[in-house]
């Protein structure tokens, strides 16, 4: 099913705005590596990684503070732990604004924690057809950790995949930089 013509016009405008926004908002992202794989059809697997001068335990503390992620992750409007008898379940709402257009996406995720190496998640409800992935923490030395994020996503047909893919890739950079900045705030800058 194709998007209505007025929505397609808005999305074409969004692409132009996105390019202006990217140029207007420089992000200190030199250390973030992002990649995309087209799995099948509209399925995408996106990955990002960064090396940070903090222990896995310190980064774990930030990543599992589910109720406060929206306080420092710019494109996260809400992050809240929900009561669930069998798992760690969180609700997140991502939001970005492009001039007069606001994009919002909601997911309810079941989290599987394997301290301090991996936090896997699987969508149980939300605006995507599929949404799953993981945060992985690989110690390189006593005070250096590679933090990687992998997302498997299948957006609904009403969301243009190219636009979603570009926004997610940019969001990965913003999110990893926000985690780095939060670690600096909590634990200090490491020389």
DABEL-V905654 format. One record per helix or strand of 3 or more residues. SS is the DSSP state (alpha for helix, beta for strand). FROM is the first residue (numbers start at 1). TO is the last residue. If there is no record, write none. Layout:
BEGIN
ss->SS from->FROM to->TO
ss->SS from->FROM to->TO
END
This chain:
BEGIN
ss->alpha from->5 to->24
ss->beta from->33 to->38
ss->beta from->44 to->52
ss->alpha from->56 to->63
ss->alpha from->66 to->71
ss->beta from->76 to->82
ss->beta from->88 to->98
ss->beta from->101 to->114
ss->beta from->118 to->126
ss->beta from->128 to->141
ss->beta from->144 to->155
ss->alpha from->161 to->187
END
